[in-house]
Amino acid sequence: MRIEDKFLDKLTFYRIQKAVFSSDTFWRCVKNISGSTSDQEKDVYFVHMIYDYGDTGSRLGWIADILKEAMGADKLMRVKANLYPRTDTLVHHTPHIDYEFEHKGALLSLNTCNGHTKVGNEIFSSVKNRMLFFDPRVLHNSTNCTNAQFRCNININYDPVISGHQNRL
């Protein structure tokens, strides 16, 4: 695992942030944050699928292209924006893995807040334009936030292999 602050140049980051925060971005409400089948989770979050295994139906598909190039990824599997509403109490969501097969993961924070992502026993704070690279097969979980209107990030699952290129992971 590693983090990279100021991952994107200011203008590129601002364009992505503005597009995701736009009032005409379609958000889907998800009642099961971790993907678990239990009814233990009481909170919800909102998702905008930017790219899913070749489906670029989102008007935000250009974001996937920018992130793919910036990360040096060979093949994207999934790119999705996550938005967790603020609550009065910081909620730690149920730990999960993304997929069991070998792949890589990254998480780009779109705003700074007191929410975080926990991977194994390590905690990574939500800091605007910070990219967390991690193994999404390791148990991890998100939180919401209590000191901003929401916590928003972009979750990327990808294949890091590029023939002839050194990738950033």
C-alpha positions in Angstrom: 0.0 0.0 0.0 1.1 3.5 -0.6 -0.4 7.0 -0.9 0.4 9.7 -3.4 -0.6 13.2 -2.5 -1.4 15.7 -5.2 -1.9 12.8 -7.5 -3.3 14.8 -10.4 -2.4 18.3 -11.6 -4.7 21.0 -10.1 -6.6 21.7 -13.3 -7.3 18.0 -14.1 -8.3 17.3 -10.5 -10.6 20.3 -10.5 -12.3 19.2 -13.8 -13.0 15.7 -12.3 -14.2 17.1 -9.0 -16.5 19.6 -10.7 -18.0 16.9 -13.0 -18.6 14.5 -10.1 -20.1 17.1 -7.8 -22.3 18.5 -10.6 -26.0 18.6 -9.9 -26.7 16.6 -13.1 -24.6 13.6 -12.1 -26.9 10.7 -11.6 -26.3 9.0 -8.2 -27.8 5.6 -7.4 -28.6 4.9 -3.7 -27.1 1.7 -2.4 -28.5 0.3 0.8 -25.7 -2.3 1.3 -22.4 -0.5 1.5 -20.1 -3.5 2.0 -21.9 -5.9 -0.4 -22.8 -8.1 2.6 -26.1 -9.9 2.5 -26.8 -9.2 6.2 -29.2 -6.4 7.2 -26.7 -5.1 9.8 -25.9 -1.9 7.9 -28.3 0.9 8.6 -26.6 3.5 6.4 -26.6 4.1 2.7 -24.3 5.6 0.1 -24.6 6.8 -3.4 -22.7 5.5 -6.4 -22.1 6.7 -9.9 -20.7 4.0 -12.1 -18.2 5.6 -14.4 -16.8 2.5 -16.0 -17.7 -1.2 -15.5 -15.9 -3.9 -17.5 -16.0 -2.1 -20.8 -19.3 -0.3 -20.3 -18.7 3.4 -20.8 -22.3 4.4 -20.6 -21.6 7.2 -18.1 -21.1 10.8 -19.5 -18.2 10.8 -17.1 -16.3 8.1 -19.0 -13.5 10.6 -19.8 -12.6 10.4 -16.1 -11.7 6.7 -16.4 -9.4 7.5 -19.4 -7.6 10.1 -17.4 -7.1 7.9 -14.3 -6.1 4.9 -16.4 -3.3 6.9 -18.0 -2.2 8.7 -14.8 -2.0 5.3 -12.9 -0.2 3.5 -15.8 -2.9 0.8 -15.8 -3.2 -1.6 -18.6 -6.9 -2.5 -18.2 -9.6 -1.0 -16.1 -12.2 -3.3 -14.5 -14.4 -0.8 -12.7 -14.3 2.9 -11.9 -17.0 4.3 -9.6 -17.6 7.4 -7.7 -18.8 6.9 -4.1 -20.6 9.6 -2.0 -21.2 9.0 1.7 -23.5 11.5 3.4 -22.5 13.2 6.6 -23.9 12.0 9.8 -23.5 13.1 13.5 -21.5 9.9 14.2 -18.6 8.5 12.3 -19.8 5.1 10.9 -17.3 2.3 10.1 -18.8 0.2 7.4 -18.5 -3.6 7.3 -15.0 -4.8 6.0 -15.1 -6.5 2.6 -12.9 -7.4 -0.4 -13.7 -6.1 -3.9 -12.9 -9.3 -5.9 -11.1 -12.5 -5.0 -9.0 -12.7 -8.2 -5.7 -11.0 -8.6 -6.0 -7.3 -9.4 -5.1 -3.9 -8.0 -7.1 -1.1 -6.5 -6.8 2.6 -6.0 -9.0 5.2 -4.3 -8.9 8.9 -5.2 -10.3 11.3 -2.5 -12.3 14.1 -4.0 -12.6 16.1 -0.8 -10.9 16.4 2.6 -12.9 15.4 5.6 -12.6 13.2 8.7 -13.7 10.1 6.9 -11.2 7.4 6.0 -10.5 4.0 4.5 -9.1 1.2 6.6 -7.1 -1.5 4.8 -6.1 -4.3 7.1 -5.0 -2.4 10.2 -3.9 0.8 8.5 -6.1 3.9 8.3 -5.8 6.3 5.3 -7.4 9.7 5.8 -9.6 11.4 3.1 -7.4 14.2 1.7 -8.4 16.0 -1.5 -6.4 14.7 -4.5 -4.8 11.9 -2.5 -4.6 8.5 -4.2 -4.4 5.4 -2.2 -3.0 2.3 -4.0 -3.8 -1.0 -2.3 -4.6 -4.7 -2.7 -8.4 -4.8 -2.8 -8.3 -8.5 -1.9 -7.3 -7.4 1.6 -10.2 -6.7 3.9 -11.0 -3.0 3.9 -13.8 -0.7 4.7 -14.9 2.9 4.3 -16.5 5.4 6.7 -18.7 8.4 6.2 -17.7 11.7 7.7 -19.0 14.1 10.4 -17.3 17.4 9.5 -18.3 18.0 5.9 -21.5 17.6 3.9 -20.3 14.3 2.4 -17.2 12.2 1.8 -16.6 11.5 -1.9 -14.0 9.4 -3.7 -13.4 7.4 -6.9 -12.7 3.7 -6.5 -10.7 2.0 -9.3 -10.1 -1.7 -9.8 -7.6 -2.4 -12.5 -5.0 -4.7 -14.0 -1.6 -3.0 -13.6 0.4 -4.9 -16.2 1.7 -2.8 -19.1 4.1 -4.4 -21.4 7.1 -2.1 -22.0 6.0 0.5 -19.4 6.7 0.9 -15.7 3.4 1.4 -13.9 2.9 3.5 -10.8 2.1 0.7 -8.4 
